[in-house]
């Protein structure tokens, strides 16, 4: 007889944030591409216009 493992459902916590540029607040709805960049204080999102300024 094979051992059966019973899996129990666990609470999953998640969150979402609007994807927008840290500098100007524009996002993909405005026709921009968004790129994440890791900075000393955390991960920041930039649009295609402001990413090159960093």
N, CA, C and O atoms as a Maestro MAE file, in Angstrom:
{
 s_m_m2io_version
 :::
 2.0.0
}

f_m_ct {
 s_m_title
 :::
 protein
 m_atom[216] {
  # First column is atom index #
  i_m_mmod_type
  r_m_x_coord
  r_m_y_coord
  r_m_z_coord
  i_m_residue_number
  s_m_chain_name
  s_m_pdb_residue_name
  s_m_pdb_atom_name
  i_m_atomic_number
  :::
  1 25 0.842 -1.176 0.000 1 A "UNK " " N  " 7
  2 3 0.000 0.000 0.000 1 A "UNK " " CA " 6
  3 2 0.894 1.248 0.000 1 A "UNK " " C  " 6
  4 15 1.870 1.318 0.746 1 A "UNK " " O  " 8
  5 25 0.557 2.206 -0.824 2 A "UNK " " N  " 7
  6 3 1.333 3.446 -0.906 2 A "UNK " " CA " 6
  7 2 0.941 4.401 0.211 2 A "UNK " " C  " 6
  8 15 -0.213 4.465 0.635 2 A "UNK " " O  " 8
  9 25 1.947 5.140 0.670 3 A "UNK " " N  " 7
  10 3 1.658 6.175 1.667 3 A "UNK " " CA " 6
  11 2 0.951 7.325 0.972 3 A "UNK " " C  " 6
  12 15 1.321 7.716 -0.135 3 A "UNK " " O  " 8
  13 25 -0.039 7.847 1.607 4 A "UNK " " N  " 7
  14 3 -0.766 8.994 1.060 4 A "UNK " " CA " 6
  15 2 -0.486 10.205 1.938 4 A "UNK " " C  " 6
  16 15 -0.514 10.128 3.166 4 A "UNK " " O  " 8
  17 25 -0.224 11.289 1.293 5 A "UNK " " N  " 7
  18 3 0.020 12.530 2.021 5 A "UNK " " CA " 6
  19 2 -1.197 13.421 1.859 5 A "UNK " " C  " 6
  20 15 -1.666 13.669 0.748 5 A "UNK " " O  " 8
  21 25 -1.685 13.884 2.963 6 A "UNK " " N  " 7
  22 3 -2.849 14.761 2.941 6 A "UNK " " CA " 6
  23 2 -2.357 16.204 3.001 6 A "UNK " " C  " 6
  24 15 -1.648 16.591 3.930 6 A "UNK " " O  " 8
  25 25 -2.734 16.975 2.022 7 A "UNK " " N  " 7
  26 3 -2.350 18.374 1.968 7 A "UNK " " CA " 6
  27 2 -3.487 19.215 2.518 7 A "UNK " " C  " 6
  28 15 -4.649 19.028 2.160 7 A "UNK " " O  " 8
  29 25 -3.139 20.127 3.375 8 A "UNK " " N  " 7
  30 3 -4.141 21.015 3.951 8 A "UNK " " CA " 6
  31 2 -3.972 22.409 3.368 8 A "UNK " " C  " 6
  32 15 -2.857 22.862 3.109 8 A "UNK " " O  " 8
  33 25 -5.066 23.057 3.172 9 A "UNK " " N  " 7
  34 3 -5.019 24.418 2.627 9 A "UNK " " CA " 6
  35 2 -4.496 25.362 3.701 9 A "UNK " " C  " 6
  36 15 -4.907 25.288 4.859 9 A "UNK " " O  " 8
  37 25 -3.597 26.239 3.313 10 A "UNK " " N  " 7
  38 3 -3.065 27.265 4.200 10 A "UNK " " CA " 6
  39 2 -3.519 28.621 3.696 10 A "UNK " " C  " 6
  40 15 -3.761 28.817 2.505 10 A "UNK " " O  " 8
  41 25 -3.626 29.539 4.618 11 A "UNK " " N  " 7
  42 3 -3.972 30.891 4.213 11 A "UNK " " CA " 6
  43 2 -2.839 31.474 3.382 11 A "UNK " " C  " 6
  44 15 -1.667 31.359 3.742 11 A "UNK " " O  " 8
  45 25 -3.193 32.088 2.289 12 A "UNK " " N  " 7
  46 3 -2.214 32.727 1.420 12 A "UNK " " CA " 6
  47 2 -2.486 34.222 1.460 12 A "UNK " " C  " 6
  48 15 -3.591 34.681 1.170 12 A "UNK " " O  " 8
  49 25 -1.458 34.966 1.824 13 A "UNK " " N  " 7
  50 3 -1.591 36.413 1.864 13 A "UNK " " CA " 6
  51 2 -0.864 37.009 0.675 13 A "UNK " " C  " 6
  52 15 0.253 36.601 0.357 13 A "UNK " " O  " 8
  53 25 -1.476 37.951 0.033 14 A "UNK " " N  " 7
  54 3 -0.848 38.601 -1.103 14 A "UNK " " CA " 6
  55 2 -1.310 40.054 -1.153 14 A "UNK " " C  " 6
  56 15 -2.264 40.447 -0.482 14 A "UNK " " O  " 8
  57 25 -0.620 40.824 -1.950 15 A "UNK " " N  " 7
  58 3 -1.015 42.211 -2.130 15 A "UNK " " CA " 6
  59 2 -0.689 42.629 -3.558 15 A "UNK " " C  " 6
  60 15 0.156 42.023 -4.216 15 A "UNK " " O  " 8
  61 25 -1.346 43.638 -4.013 16 A "UNK " " N  " 7
  62 3 -1.079 44.179 -5.345 16 A "UNK " " CA " 6
  63 2 -0.898 45.683 -5.238 16 A "UNK " " C  " 6
  64 15 -1.446 46.333 -4.347 16 A "UNK " " O  " 8
  65 25 -0.136 46.206 -6.143 17 A "UNK " " N  " 7
  66 3 0.072 47.648 -6.220 17 A "UNK " " CA " 6
  67 2 -0.051 48.053 -7.678 17 A "UNK " " C  " 6
  68 15 0.253 47.277 -8.584 17 A "UNK " " O  " 8
  69 25 -0.497 49.268 -7.885 18 A "UNK " " N  " 7
  70 3 -0.584 49.782 -9.238 18 A "UNK " " CA " 6
  71 2 0.839 49.920 -9.782 18 A "UNK " " C  " 6
  72 15 1.730 50.411 -9.090 18 A "UNK " " O  " 8
  73 25 1.041 49.486 -11.014 19 A "UNK " " N  " 7
  74 3 2.356 49.577 -11.645 19 A "UNK " " CA " 6
  75 2 2.470 50.943 -12.285 19 A "UNK " " C  " 6
  76 15 1.872 51.219 -13.325 19 A "UNK " " O  " 8
  77 25 3.266 51.806 -11.626 20 A "UNK " " N  " 7
  78 3 3.445 53.154 -12.146 20 A "UNK " " CA " 6
  79 2 4.840 53.658 -11.812 20 A "UNK " " C  " 6
  80 15 5.484 53.183 -10.877 20 A "UNK " " O  " 8
  81 25 5.282 54.610 -12.579 21 A "UNK " " N  " 7
  82 3 6.615 55.201 -12.423 21 A "UNK " " CA " 6
  83 2 6.717 55.926 -11.085 21 A "UNK " " C  " 6
  84 15 5.817 56.670 -10.697 21 A "UNK " " O  " 8
  85 25 7.812 55.699 -10.397 22 A "UNK " " N  " 7
  86 3 8.085 56.351 -9.114 22 A "UNK " " CA " 6
  87 2 8.208 57.867 -9.266 22 A "UNK " " C  " 6
  88 15 7.897 58.611 -8.336 22 A "UNK " " O  " 8
  89 25 8.661 58.328 -10.439 23 A "UNK " " N  " 7
  90 3 8.897 59.753 -10.663 23 A "UNK " " CA " 6
  91 2 7.627 60.472 -11.121 23 A "UNK " " C  " 6
  92 15 7.213 61.457 -10.510 23 A "UNK " " O  " 8
  93 25 7.010 59.976 -12.200 24 A "UNK " " N  " 7
  94 3 5.897 60.717 -12.804 24 A "UNK " " CA " 6
  95 2 4.520 60.086 -12.582 24 A "UNK " " C  " 6
  96 15 3.500 60.724 -12.841 24 A "UNK " " O  " 8
  97 25 4.486 58.850 -12.110 25 A "UNK " " N  " 7
  98 3 3.199 58.209 -11.853 25 A "UNK " " CA " 6
  99 2 2.521 57.624 -13.078 25 A "UNK " " C  " 6
  100 15 1.406 57.112 -12.972 25 A "UNK " " O  " 8
  101 25 3.159 57.686 -14.235 26 A "UNK " " N  " 7
  102 3 2.559 57.118 -15.442 26 A "UNK " " CA " 6
  103 2 2.852 55.628 -15.513 26 A "UNK " " C  " 6
  104 15 3.823 55.142 -14.933 26 A "UNK " " O  " 8
  105 25 1.988 54.907 -16.238 27 A "UNK " " N  " 7
  106 3 2.137 53.465 -16.328 27 A "UNK " " CA " 6
  107 2 1.802 52.923 -17.697 27 A "UNK " " C  " 6
  108 15 1.791 53.650 -18.690 27 A "UNK " " O  " 8
  109 25 1.527 51.626 -17.731 28 A "UNK " " N  " 7
  110 3 1.254 50.980 -19.014 28 A "UNK " " CA " 6
  111 2 -0.061 51.455 -19.624 28 A "UNK " " C  " 6
  112 15 -0.227 51.415 -20.843 28 A "UNK " " O  " 8
  113 25 -0.992 51.903 -18.789 29 A "UNK " " N  " 7
  114 3 -2.238 52.465 -19.322 29 A "UNK " " CA " 6
  115 2 -1.978 53.744 -20.114 29 A "UNK " " C  " 6
  116 15 -2.772 54.133 -20.970 29 A "UNK " " O  " 8
  117 25 -0.861 54.384 -19.814 30 A "UNK " " N  " 7
  118 3 -0.489 55.624 -20.500 30 A "UNK " " CA " 6
  119 2 0.436 55.380 -21.683 30 A "UNK " " C  " 6
  120 15 0.908 56.331 -22.306 30 A "UNK " " O  " 8
  121 25 0.698 54.115 -21.999 31 A "UNK " " N  " 7
  122 3 1.532 53.778 -23.143 31 A "UNK " " CA " 6
  123 2 3.016 53.654 -22.836 31 A "UNK " " C  " 6
  124 15 3.826 53.575 -23.759 31 A "UNK " " O  " 8
  125 25 3.391 53.635 -21.564 32 A "UNK " " N  " 7
  126 3 4.795 53.529 -21.179 32 A "UNK " " CA " 6
  127 2 5.128 52.087 -20.785 32 A "UNK " " C  " 6
  128 15 4.254 51.322 -20.376 32 A "UNK " " O  " 8
  129 25 6.393 51.740 -20.917 33 A "UNK " " N  " 7
  130 3 6.857 50.472 -20.367 33 A "UNK " " CA " 6
  131 2 7.393 50.761 -18.974 33 A "UNK " " C  " 6
  132 15 7.918 51.844 -18.717 33 A "UNK " " O  " 8
  133 25 7.264 49.796 -18.082 34 A "UNK " " N  " 7
  134 3 7.684 49.963 -16.699 34 A "UNK " " CA " 6
  135 2 8.764 48.932 -16.390 34 A "UNK " " C  " 6
  136 15 8.627 47.754 -16.721 34 A "UNK " " O  " 8
  137 25 9.838 49.390 -15.754 35 A "UNK " " N  " 7
  138 3 10.946 48.522 -15.388 35 A "UNK " " CA " 6
  139 2 11.251 48.713 -13.909 35 A "UNK " " C  " 6
  140 15 11.255 49.835 -13.403 35 A "UNK " " O  " 8
  141 25 11.508 47.592 -13.218 36 A "UNK " " N  " 7
  142 3 11.875 47.651 -11.809 36 A "UNK " " CA " 6
  143 2 13.389 47.757 -11.679 36 A "UNK " " C  " 6
  144 15 14.136 47.133 -12.434 36 A "UNK " " O  " 8
  145 25 13.822 48.545 -10.724 37 A "UNK " " N  " 7
  146 3 15.251 48.703 -10.467 37 A "UNK " " CA " 6
  147 2 15.468 48.632 -8.956 37 A "UNK " " C  " 6
  148 15 14.741 49.263 -8.188 37 A "UNK " " O  " 8
  149 25 16.469 47.864 -8.537 38 A "UNK " " N  " 7
  150 3 16.780 47.760 -7.121 38 A "UNK " " CA " 6
  151 2 17.723 48.882 -6.724 38 A "UNK " " C  " 6
  152 15 18.823 49.003 -7.263 38 A "UNK " " O  " 8
  153 25 17.289 49.692 -5.786 39 A "UNK " " N  " 7
  154 3 18.082 50.796 -5.251 39 A "UNK " " CA " 6
  155 2 18.391 50.489 -3.783 39 A "UNK " " C  " 6
  156 15 17.799 49.567 -3.222 39 A "UNK " " O  " 8
  157 25 19.289 51.225 -3.154 40 A "UNK " " N  " 7
  158 3 19.644 50.939 -1.758 40 A "UNK " " CA " 6
  159 2 18.451 50.900 -0.796 40 A "UNK " " C  " 6
  160 15 18.486 50.165 0.191 40 A "UNK " " O  " 8
  161 25 17.403 51.675 -1.064 41 A "UNK " " N  " 7
  162 3 16.243 51.708 -0.165 41 A "UNK " " CA " 6
  163 2 15.105 50.779 -0.600 41 A "UNK " " C  " 6
  164 15 14.044 50.769 0.025 41 A "UNK " " O  " 8
  165 25 15.314 50.006 -1.656 42 A "UNK " " N  " 7
  166 3 14.294 49.047 -2.085 42 A "UNK " " CA " 6
  167 2 14.129 48.995 -3.591 42 A "UNK " " C  " 6
  168 15 14.919 49.575 -4.336 42 A "UNK " " O  " 8
  169 25 13.097 48.296 -4.029 43 A "UNK " " N  " 7
  170 3 12.807 48.158 -5.455 43 A "UNK " " CA " 6
  171 2 11.889 49.298 -5.878 43 A "UNK " " C  " 6
  172 15 10.873 49.566 -5.236 43 A "UNK " " O  " 8
  173 25 12.262 49.963 -6.969 44 A "UNK " " N  " 7
  174 3 11.507 51.113 -7.459 44 A "UNK " " CA " 6
  175 2 11.160 50.870 -8.922 44 A "UNK " " C  " 6
  176 15 11.942 50.276 -9.664 44 A "UNK " " O  " 8
  177 25 9.987 51.333 -9.327 45 A "UNK " " N  " 7
  178 3 9.535 51.187 -10.715 45 A "UNK " " CA " 6
  179 2 9.727 52.501 -11.466 45 A "UNK " " C  " 6
  180 15 9.424 53.576 -10.949 45 A "UNK " " O  " 8
  181 25 10.234 52.397 -12.692 46 A "UNK " " N  " 7
  182 3 10.443 53.571 -13.535 46 A "UNK " " CA " 6
  183 2 9.812 53.339 -14.901 46 A "UNK " " C  " 6
  184 15 9.783 52.209 -15.389 46 A "UNK " " O  " 8
  185 25 9.307 54.405 -15.523 47 A "UNK " " N  " 7
  186 3 8.815 54.326 -16.900 47 A "UNK " " CA " 6
  187 2 10.012 54.420 -17.839 47 A "UNK " " C  " 6
  188 15 11.137 54.678 -17.409 47 A "UNK " " O  " 8
  189 25 9.758 54.211 -19.104 48 A "UNK " " N  " 7
  190 3 10.835 54.237 -20.103 48 A "UNK " " CA " 6
  191 2 11.512 55.604 -20.194 48 A "UNK " " C  " 6
  192 15 12.674 55.681 -20.593 48 A "UNK " " O  " 8
  193 25 10.826 56.666 -19.839 49 A "UNK " " N  " 7
  194 3 11.407 58.010 -19.879 49 A "UNK " " CA " 6
  195 2 12.373 58.212 -18.709 49 A "UNK " " C  " 6
  196 15 13.467 58.742 -18.904 49 A "UNK " " O  " 8
  197 25 11.995 57.807 -17.519 50 A "UNK " " N  " 7
  198 3 12.784 58.099 -16.325 50 A "UNK " " CA " 6
  199 2 13.791 57.018 -15.950 50 A "UNK " " C  " 6
  200 15 14.672 57.274 -15.130 50 A "UNK " " O  " 8
  201 25 13.692 55.839 -16.511 51 A "UNK " " N  " 7
  202 3 14.645 54.777 -16.170 51 A "UNK " " CA " 6
  203 2 16.074 55.177 -16.536 51 A "UNK " " C  " 6
  204 15 17.005 54.913 -15.774 51 A "UNK " " O  " 8
  205 25 16.251 55.799 -17.671 52 A "UNK " " N  " 7
  206 3 17.598 56.171 -18.122 52 A "UNK " " CA " 6
  207 2 18.222 57.286 -17.281 52 A "UNK " " C  " 6
  208 15 19.437 57.478 -17.326 52 A "UNK " " O  " 8
  209 25 17.425 58.013 -16.525 53 A "UNK " " N  " 7
  210 3 17.948 59.098 -15.691 53 A "UNK " " CA " 6
  211 2 18.565 58.582 -14.396 53 A "UNK " " C  " 6
  212 15 19.233 59.333 -13.685 53 A "UNK " " O  " 8
  213 25 18.353 57.341 -14.095 54 A "UNK " " N  " 7
  214 3 18.877 56.790 -12.833 54 A "UNK " " CA " 6
  215 2 20.289 56.353 -12.992 54 A "UNK " " C  " 6
  216 15 20.895 55.864 -12.038 54 A "UNK " " O  " 8
  :::
 }
 m_bond[215] {
  # First column is bond index #
  i_m_from
  i_m_to
  i_m_order
  :::
  1 1 2 1
  2 2 3 1
  3 3 4 2
  4 3 5 1
  5 5 6 1
  6 6 7 1
  7 7 8 2
  8 7 9 1
  9 9 10 1
  10 10 11 1
  11 11 12 2
  12 11 13 1
  13 13 14 1
  14 14 15 1
  15 15 16 2
  16 15 17 1
  17 17 18 1
  18 18 19 1
  19 19 20 2
  20 19 21 1
  21 21 22 1
  22 22 23 1
  23 23 24 2
  24 23 25 1
  25 25 26 1
  26 26 27 1
  27 27 28 2
  28 27 29 1
  29 29 30 1
  30 30 31 1
  31 31 32 2
  32 31 33 1
  33 33 34 1
  34 34 35 1
  35 35 36 2
  36 35 37 1
  37 37 38 1
  38 38 39 1
  39 39 40 2
  40 39 41 1
  41 41 42 1
  42 42 43 1
  43 43 44 2
  44 43 45 1
  45 45 46 1
  46 46 47 1
  47 47 48 2
  48 47 49 1
  49 49 50 1
  50 50 51 1
  51 51 52 2
  52 51 53 1
  53 53 54 1
  54 54 55 1
  55 55 56 2
  56 55 57 1
  57 57 58 1
  58 58 59 1
  59 59 60 2
  60 59 61 1
  61 61 62 1
  62 62 63 1
  63 63 64 2
  64 63 65 1
  65 65 66 1
  66 66 67 1
  67 67 68 2
  68 67 69 1
  69 69 70 1
  70 70 71 1
  71 71 72 2
  72 71 73 1
  73 73 74 1
  74 74 75 1
  75 75 76 2
  76 75 77 1
  77 77 78 1
  78 78 79 1
  79 79 80 2
  80 79 81 1
  81 81 82 1
  82 82 83 1
  83 83 84 2
  84 83 85 1
  85 85 86 1
  86 86 87 1
  87 87 88 2
  88 87 89 1
  89 89 90 1
  90 90 91 1
  91 91 92 2
  92 91 93 1
  93 93 94 1
  94 94 95 1
  95 95 96 2
  96 95 97 1
  97 97 98 1
  98 98 99 1
  99 99 100 2
  100 99 101 1
  101 101 102 1
  102 102 103 1
  103 103 104 2
  104 103 105 1
  105 105 106 1
  106 106 107 1
  107 107 108 2
  108 107 109 1
  109 109 110 1
  110 110 111 1
  111 111 112 2
  112 111 113 1
  113 113 114 1
  114 114 115 1
  115 115 116 2
  116 115 117 1
  117 117 118 1
  118 118 119 1
  119 119 120 2
  120 119 121 1
  121 121 122 1
  122 122 123 1
  123 123 124 2
  124 123 125 1
  125 125 126 1
  126 126 127 1
  127 127 128 2
  128 127 129 1
  129 129 130 1
  130 130 131 1
  131 131 132 2
  132 131 133 1
  133 133 134 1
  134 134 135 1
  135 135 136 2
  136 135 137 1
  137 137 138 1
  138 138 139 1
  139 139 140 2
  140 139 141 1
  141 141 142 1
  142 142 143 1
  143 143 144 2
  144 143 145 1
  145 145 146 1
  146 146 147 1
  147 147 148 2
  148 147 149 1
  149 149 150 1
  150 150 151 1
  151 151 152 2
  152 151 153 1
  153 153 154 1
  154 154 155 1
  155 155 156 2
  156 155 157 1
  157 157 158 1
  158 158 159 1
  159 159 160 2
  160 159 161 1
  161 161 162 1
  162 162 163 1
  163 163 164 2
  164 163 165 1
  165 165 166 1
  166 166 167 1
  167 167 168 2
  168 167 169 1
  169 169 170 1
  170 170 171 1
  171 171 172 2
  172 171 173 1
  173 173 174 1
  174 174 175 1
  175 175 176 2
  176 175 177 1
  177 177 178 1
  178 178 179 1
  179 179 180 2
  180 179 181 1
  181 181 182 1
  182 182 183 1
  183 183 184 2
  184 183 185 1
  185 185 186 1
  186 186 187 1
  187 187 188 2
  188 187 189 1
  189 189 190 1
  190 190 191 1
  191 191 192 2
  192 191 193 1
  193 193 194 1
  194 194 195 1
  195 195 196 2
  196 195 197 1
  197 197 198 1
  198 198 199 1
  199 199 200 2
  200 199 201 1
  201 201 202 1
  202 202 203 1
  203 203 204 2
  204 203 205 1
  205 205 206 1
  206 206 207 1
  207 207 208 2
  208 207 209 1
  209 209 210 1
  210 210 211 1
  211 211 212 2
  212 211 213 1
  213 213 214 1
  214 214 215 1
  215 215 216 2
  :::
 }
}
